[in-house]
Amino acid sequence: MIKAFWEYLFLGIFCAVGVYPLSAQEVNATVKVNSSAVQVANRQLFVSLENALHTFINGRRWTEAHYGESERIKCSFNLIVTEMLPSGSFRGELYVQSHRTVLNSNRYSPLLNLRDRQFEFDYREYQPLDFDPTFIQGNLTAVIAWYVYLIIGLDLDSRSSLGGTACFRQMEVIATGVQSYGWSGWETSGNNRSRYIMAAAFNDGSQSKYRQMWYDYHSGGLDRMAGDIREGQEKIASSLVLIPLLYKQRPESVLILLFGDAKLHELVDIFSEADLQMKQQVYSVMNEVYPTHRVELNKLR
């Protein structure tokens, strides 16, 4: 009996340890804070901010999704502090990028490449950062949490059809919860890159075809290229047909902007070695929607 007890206890401990990788945090983020444009006596403040943001982003589980340690989403948050306001608050720009691994390869595919120019926040040295979507206390954690959910949602949507729904809904909860504060970057109209409008776009049922395209592009196309490059290219090319259709319906859609910012360079790389007919097909589709990127797209002609 005693021997059996210890055997079961050991097994329980072993299983608990073995399950740990499934419970790893979802993101593996690098965080940089650049404060060279701001004249303050205490530079340690920004070192403290960088460390606090790193812990805030990487040190918790944000969803119920299961990510192994090696599966964590590679992403980066680069905050450039541009101004210290008379109130003691700060103003800056936030650059956020994320990537996903491509199945059976050592390649990474960009999912997000965004520059947020409307970021004001308060921070005190050594201030611990926490976040509760039902009780938002500051713009700093609200903005960062919002982007973490966007990063995870885009990754989940790329791996299963509409898989990021819970994350996108959480983005909308945050965007709605901050409205009473009047912080910039959360406008409900007039700024199609506002966080509120972006959250609404991902939760708009009429835009679900975009999210299905996102899944087809990655899981149906990119993830097949290791086994059959031609088949993967064809799947990607066919998924892109939705982009001009959405553009005709909603030319100012933030989803169109986000796709172009993240994917145009990758598309040129993917199809640079394709046959002429496929190159022309992709060029025609993309040039219609992104004429200002013609220099980049001309590589497909």
C-alpha positions in Angstrom: 0.0 0.0 0.0 2.8 2.4 1.0 4.7 1.6 -2.2 1.6 2.1 -4.3 1.0 5.4 -2.6 4.5 6.7 -3.5 4.2 5.4 -7.0 1.0 7.3 -7.6 2.4 10.4 -5.9 5.5 10.3 -8.2 3.3 9.8 -11.3 1.1 12.8 -10.3 4.2 15.0 -9.9 5.6 13.8 -13.2 2.4 14.5 -15.0 2.1 18.0 -13.5 5.6 18.8 -14.6 4.9 17.3 -18.0 1.8 19.4 -18.5 3.7 22.6 -17.8 4.7 23.3 -21.4 1.1 23.2 -22.5 0.4 26.0 -20.0 3.2 28.3 -21.2 2.4 31.9 -21.9 1.2 32.7 -25.4 3.7 35.3 -26.4 7.5 35.6 -26.4 7.9 39.4 -26.8 11.0 41.6 -26.9 10.4 45.1 -25.5 12.4 48.2 -26.1 11.8 51.7 -24.8 13.6 54.6 -26.5 13.5 57.8 -24.6 16.4 59.7 -26.2 14.0 62.5 -27.4 12.9 63.3 -23.8 15.0 65.4 -21.4 14.5 64.1 -17.9 16.9 63.8 -15.0 16.0 60.3 -14.1 16.8 58.0 -17.0 16.3 55.0 -14.8 12.5 55.6 -15.1 12.5 54.3 -18.6 14.7 51.3 -17.7 12.1 50.5 -15.1 9.3 51.0 -17.7 11.0 48.6 -20.2 11.4 45.9 -17.5 7.8 46.4 -16.3 6.4 46.1 -19.8 8.5 43.0 -20.5 7.2 41.3 -17.3 3.6 42.5 -18.0 3.5 41.0 -21.5 5.5 37.8 -21.1 4.7 36.9 -17.5 1.1 35.9 -17.7 -1.3 33.7 -19.6 -3.8 35.9 -21.5 -6.1 33.2 -22.9 -7.1 29.6 -22.4 -5.3 28.7 -25.6 -2.5 26.1 -25.1 0.9 27.0 -26.4 4.0 24.9 -25.8 7.2 26.8 -24.9 8.6 26.5 -28.4 5.2 27.6 -29.9 5.0 31.0 -28.2 4.4 33.8 -30.6 7.4 35.9 -31.5 6.5 39.6 -31.3 8.1 42.9 -30.5 6.9 46.1 -28.8 9.1 49.2 -29.5 8.0 52.3 -27.6 9.5 55.6 -28.7 8.8 58.3 -26.1 8.6 61.6 -27.9 7.4 64.1 -25.3 6.9 64.6 -21.6 3.7 66.6 -20.9 3.3 69.3 -18.2 1.1 66.9 -16.3 4.0 64.4 -16.0 2.4 62.0 -18.5 4.2 60.9 -21.6 3.4 60.8 -25.3 5.0 58.5 -27.8 4.7 56.1 -30.7 4.4 52.3 -30.4 5.6 49.9 -33.1 4.2 46.4 -32.8 5.2 43.4 -34.9 4.4 39.7 -34.7 5.2 36.5 -36.6 4.1 32.9 -36.8 6.1 29.8 -37.7 5.4 28.2 -41.0 4.6 24.5 -40.7 7.6 22.1 -41.3 10.0 24.9 -42.0 12.3 27.4 -40.3 10.5 30.3 -41.9 8.5 33.0 -40.1 5.5 34.7 -41.6 4.6 38.3 -40.5 1.2 38.7 -39.0 1.3 42.3 -37.7 3.3 45.3 -38.6 1.8 48.4 -37.1 2.8 51.9 -36.0 0.5 53.5 -33.4 1.1 57.2 -33.4 -1.4 58.0 -30.6 -0.1 56.7 -27.4 -0.2 58.7 -24.1 0.4 57.1 -20.8 1.3 57.6 -17.1 4.1 55.7 -15.4 6.0 56.0 -12.1 9.4 54.4 -11.5 9.1 50.8 -10.3 5.3 50.9 -10.7 4.0 47.3 -11.1 1.7 46.8 -14.1 -1.5 44.9 -13.9 -4.7 44.7 -15.9 -8.3 44.0 -15.4 -10.6 44.5 -18.4 -13.6 45.1 -16.1 -11.7 47.8 -14.1 -9.3 49.7 -16.4 -7.0 52.0 -14.5 -4.6 53.4 -17.1 -4.0 53.8 -20.8 -0.6 52.1 -20.6 -1.8 48.7 -19.7 -5.1 49.1 -21.7 -3.2 49.7 -24.9 -0.6 47.0 -24.4 -3.2 44.4 -23.4 -5.2 45.3 -26.4 -2.3 44.6 -28.7 -1.4 41.4 -27.0 -5.0 40.2 -27.7 -4.6 41.3 -31.3 -1.4 39.4 -31.7 -2.8 36.2 -30.2 -6.0 36.5 -32.1 -4.2 36.9 -35.5 -2.1 33.8 -34.7 -5.1 31.7 -33.7 -7.1 32.8 -36.7 -4.2 31.7 -38.9 -4.2 28.2 -37.4 -8.0 27.5 -37.2 -11.0 29.0 -38.9 -12.2 32.0 -36.8 -10.0 30.7 -33.9 -9.2 34.1 -32.6 -12.8 35.1 -31.9 -12.4 35.2 -28.1 -9.3 37.5 -28.4 -11.0 39.9 -30.8 -14.0 40.1 -28.4 -11.7 41.0 -25.6 -10.2 43.8 -27.7 -13.7 45.2 -28.1 -14.4 44.9 -24.4 -11.3 47.0 -23.7 -12.0 49.5 -26.5 -15.5 50.0 -25.1 -14.4 50.2 -21.5 -11.9 53.1 -22.1 -14.4 55.4 -23.8 -15.3 57.4 -20.7 -11.6 58.4 -20.2 -11.3 60.3 -23.6 -7.8 58.9 -24.3 -6.6 59.4 -27.9 -6.4 56.5 -30.2 -9.7 55.0 -29.1 -12.0 57.1 -31.2 -15.3 55.6 -32.3 -15.3 57.5 -35.7 -13.2 59.6 -37.9 -9.9 57.6 -37.5 -10.0 54.2 -39.2 -6.9 53.1 -37.5 -8.2 53.8 -34.0 -8.2 50.8 -31.7 -11.9 50.9 -31.3 -12.5 50.7 -35.0 -10.0 48.0 -35.5 -11.6 45.9 -32.8 -15.1 46.5 -34.3 -13.8 45.4 -37.7 -12.5 42.0 -36.4 -15.8 41.5 -34.6 -18.0 42.5 -37.5 -19.8 39.4 -38.8 -20.0 40.8 -42.3 -16.2 40.8 -42.3 -15.8 37.1 -41.3 -14.8 36.3 -44.9 -11.6 38.3 -44.4 -10.8 36.2 -41.4 -11.5 33.0 -43.4 -9.2 34.3 -46.1 -6.5 34.8 -43.4 -6.9 31.2 -42.4 -6.8 29.9 -46.0 -3.7 32.0 -46.7 -1.7 30.6 -43.8 -3.0 27.1 -43.1 -4.1 26.3 -46.6 -1.3 28.0 -48.4 1.9 28.8 -46.4 1.8 25.6 -44.3 1.6 23.5 -47.5 4.6 25.0 -49.2 7.2 22.8 -47.5 5.5 19.8 -49.1 4.5 21.3 -52.4 5.5 24.8 -53.3 3.2 25.0 -56.3 0.2 23.9 -54.4 0.9 26.3 -51.6 1.3 29.2 -54.0 -2.0 28.3 -55.7 -3.9 28.3 -52.4 -2.4 31.6 -51.4 -3.2 33.1 -54.8 -6.8 31.9 -54.7 -7.3 33.3 -51.2 -6.2 36.7 -52.3 -9.2 37.1 -54.5 -11.2 38.3 -51.5 -9.0 41.4 -51.0 -10.2 43.4 -54.0 -13.8 42.4 -53.3 -13.6 43.7 -49.8 -11.8 46.8 -51.1 -14.7 47.6 -53.5 -17.2 47.2 -50.6 -15.2 49.1 -48.0 -12.1 50.8 -49.6 -11.2 52.4 -46.2 -11.4 49.1 -44.3 -8.7 48.9 -41.6 -8.4 45.2 -42.4 -7.2 46.1 -45.9 -4.6 48.4 -44.4 -3.4 45.9 -41.8 -3.1 43.2 -44.5 -1.0 45.4 -46.8 1.3 46.5 -43.9 2.0 42.9 -42.9 1.9 40.9 -46.1 3.0 42.7 -49.3 6.7 42.1 -48.9 6.0 38.4 -48.1 3.8 38.1 -51.2 6.5 39.4 -53.4 9.0 37.0 -51.9 6.6 34.0 -52.2 5.7 34.6 -55.9 9.0 36.0 -57.1 9.9 32.4 -58.3 6.4 31.5 -59.5 5.5 31.1 -63.2 4.6 34.3 -65.2 0.9 33.6 -65.2 0.7 33.3 -61.4 2.9 36.4 -60.9 0.6 38.4 -63.1 -2.5 37.2 -61.3 -1.1 38.2 -57.9 0.2 41.5 -59.3 -3.1 42.4 -60.8 -5.0 41.7 -57.6 -2.6 43.5 -55.3 -1.9 46.5 -57.5 -5.7 47.2 -57.7 -5.8 47.5 -53.9 -2.4 48.9 -53.1 -1.3 51.2 -56.0 0.9 53.2 -53.7 3.1 50.1 -53.3 3.7 49.7 -57.0 7.5 49.9 -56.7 7.4 46.8 -54.5 4.8 45.0 -56.5 6.5 45.7 -59.8 9.0 42.9 -58.8 6.2 40.5 -59.8 5.8 41.9 -63.4 
